[in-house]
Amino acid sequence: MIKQDNKIDMVYLWCDGNDADFKERKQQYLKLEDSSEQENIEAVGDVRFYDNEELKYSLRSLEMYASWINHVYIVTDRQVPYWLNVEYEKVTVVDHSEIMPQECIPCFNSTVIEYFLPFIPKLSEKFLYGNDDMFFGKKVYPEDFFAGDKPIVRVKAIRRKKLMAYRGMKYNYYGTVLNSLELLENTYGKKESYELHHNIDAYRKSLFLATLDKFHNYLSKCFQNRFRRPDDIQR
């Protein structure tokens, strides 16, 4: 049996943007956004929410190449994948209402939803987080994600000039990366330019919670961003 401290859970965010109820909720709240953001395809376009059943194949790859994962949590808003066996003891569907303040729901902004991952009931101290379109391509091990108790963070250098070009624009991913870097620089006085690789990330719940507490005054301003906004702060 795996010791409690060594258990590693897997967390996914998922939605079915093809669902009629989801579309209705999205359109209802999109009407309340600024006109410029309503037209921002990168932030609110349907392509952000399509479900091509990628999650099904990601779970299959997990079972094939990372069967040591203790438990899988699928975070979503009033939805359940129609193909999912909800009786399977190793997978739990977590509704937004279980981890997010009611005033933040519905939320169509994954950047904000990610802030609340450590509040998943029974989530292990060590956990992995991935988008539903990420897959394991070969055998992986806990040591690929954790060096002892320390999560391995995979980043890549990015030119600051490239990031600065997005300052003051409507929502763009690189603009929110810049927000995050500047927050760290103002706090720690160390100026470096990195962005996360688009891959499955490792976290410790206690460190995640401590970070939320440390930067609460900044992050809480983003809680009401139901859709991606220029002032979002990347995890």
JODADA-V416233 format. One record per backbone hydrogen bond with DSSP energy under -1.0 kcal/mol. NH is the residue of the N-H (numbers start at 1). CO is the residue of the C=O. If there is no record, write none. Layout:
BEGIN
NH,CO  NH,CO
END
This chain:
BEGIN
6,3  7,4  9,126  10,71  11,128  12,73  14,75  17,49  19,16  23,19  24,20  25,21  26,22  27,23  28,24  29,25  30,26  31,27  33,30  38,34  39,35  40,37  41,39  44,40  45,41  48,45  49,46  57,53  58,54  59,55  60,56  61,57  62,58  63,59  64,60  65,61  66,62  69,66  70,8  72,90  73,10  74,92  75,12  76,94  84,81  86,84  88,85  91,88  92,72  94,74  96,76  98,95  99,96  100,96  104,101  105,102  108,226  113,109  114,110  115,112  116,113  117,114  119,116  120,117  123,120  127,203  128,9  129,201  130,11  134,131  140,65  144,141  145,142  146,142  147,150  150,147  152,145  156,195  158,193  163,159  164,160  165,161  166,163  167,164  169,166  176,172  177,173  178,174  179,175  180,176  181,177  182,178  183,179  184,180  185,181  186,182  187,183  188,184  189,185  195,156  197,154  199,197  201,129  203,127  205,125  208,204  209,205  210,206  211,207  212,208  213,209  214,210  215,211  216,213  218,215  219,215  220,216  222,219  225,222  226,224  232,229  234,176
END
